């Protein structure tokens, strides 16, 4: 081998090595950018779907869930859902007599309580707005749900002397 061949091999090797480094750098940069975008999207989704006061899912999350999941569930399984609306009794009076900061604290406590209570039954719960909350319960008899809400009210009253009014509506996809 002559010197010219060695120099040529060295130049080719250097070019390949340099291009490989550039490729690795670009892949790492693209991966970091993708991770950053994923994290930003996660943060935006949390802003869009999480109530900042109670840290519960909010009305937008509820609407998204009902539009996509419930309709998809209907097509695939034919199950039933019970929609429960809960409203804090006397909440206006709490705000008027104790102030909005006290009202906000009650909303936080009740939201946490509702979330934890219904998580036991694998239910989705949301802060719908103001002092209203929505719970979606899948494949449970309406009479059982009524009993759950009675127990919820008893536990909530024992916790902080708050009770909830409620309304329930069942959607049975087998009969629609």
PyMOL commands that set and color helices and strands:
alter all, ss='L'
color gray80, all
select helices_A, chain A and resi 3-49+59-76+91-98+100-119+142-160+173-175
alter helices_A, ss='H'
color red, helices_A
select strands_A, chain A and resi 80-88+124-129+132-138+164-172
alter strands_A, ss='S'
color yellow, strands_A
deselect
rebuild
show_as cartoon
